[in-house]
Amino acid sequence: MEVQAFYERYPYPPPIDDLVAYQQRWQDRERRRADFHLFWPTRPYREDHSILVAGCGTSQAAKYAMRWPAARITGIDFSATSVRHTEQLKRKYKLDNLLIEQLPLERVGELGKTFDQVICTGVLHHLPDPAVGLRALRRVLEPQGAMHLMVYAPYGRTGIYMLQEFCRRIGFRAPEGDIGELLAALKALPEAHPLTRLLHEAPDFRSEAGLADALLHPQDRAYSVPQLFEFLEANGLTFGRWLRQAPYSLQAGLMSRIPDALRAAILPLEDQYAAAELFRGNMMRHSAIAYRDDDANVPRIRFDDDRWLGYIPIREPDTVTVRERLPAGVAAILINRAHSHTDIFLPLYPRETRLLETIDGKRTIGEMLANEAERDAARSLFERLWWHDQVVFDAAPRG
């Protein structure tokens, strides 16, 4: 009840009433197609799937209803304030494909439905028993469904947890206090404090609701990479991939500059991901895609056999190609604007740009090759594009 009262006072994210720009961005079918194959690379593209947004806050379910107008969207939240704001967006934008219910996540089974996709971001770590919530979501996920989870990560939130403890020790609590007093205290925070940089850079700290959610929340916990994998496995789920995988990869950014002798010692992917979290030190959250552990066909993208030749590459919509002021010998640099880590970019060389420019979202990699001699170079390029979040693949069976 304390957490519910918190969100009635500080609805999160801060309510908005203008979704026109969001709606226009998602009118692009190729953007929707890239999003679909991020979750289901081996399934044929479709737009009429069912989606549950669990803990939808003030606008997330409405955004999904806009993103997928042919899909059936259900949003649940235990906050009456959040449900009311979502209902207002539903009426304003005539979102007839959206059903919104005031319901705690743990009681999602009362809907009597199952879903192709479950979205639960920023919620499980606030529950009194996150495992109970995750098992409830797993029970309503279709056998070949996909789940998008976001939970807090511990190391990048060190400063936040220090300030949470500070507020507890001095007796400052959100329901009783004036958050303006907290804002005044933060202005006196030493420059060397781990939170100071976040106060200047993180969008969440620019609103009262965001500040309260970060520093005054009555209940939250964080998961390191190994703890997240244990959490998924213990509750009937299998890890698929990270929503943005480049920060976790030894092939991308600063991780690629670790000496080979150290990188070679880290072979299993789970160990690689855990090492990346420790080496980076500033990850604040983990966004993962997971599947039911009884799904015999968990989708995997692989480059260790010839299947990659049948993949259809689709450019990620948030990627940009830089062609000016480049290092010697580099023809282009690719950047995914969705990355918060500025060290992640992919340089391409002249021989590789032809293949990049050949991507049209229709042809397979094999069809794009000019000759057999390009094969090894193409495999290297597309594996790097994939790890750098520059492409997703439509790997669905043909015919």
ABEGO torsion letter per residue (X at the ends): XAAAAAAAABBOBBBBABAAAAAAAAABAAAAAAAAAAABAABBBBAABBBBBBGAEAAAAAAAAAABAABBBBBBBABAAAAAAAAAAAAAAGBAABBBBBBBAAAAAAAGBBBABBBBBGAAAABABAAAAAAAAAAABBAABBBBBBBBBAAAAAAAAAAAAAAAAAGBBAAABBAAAAAAAAAABBAABAAAAAAAABAAAABAAAAAAAAABABBBBBBAAAAAAAAAAAGBBBABBABAAAABAABEAAAABBAAAAAABABAAAAAAAAAAAAGABABBBBBBBBAABAABBBBBAABAAAAABBBBBBAABBBBABGBBBGBABBBBBAABABAABBBBBBAAAAAAAAABAGABBAAAABABAAAAAAAAAAAAAAAAAGABBBBABBBX
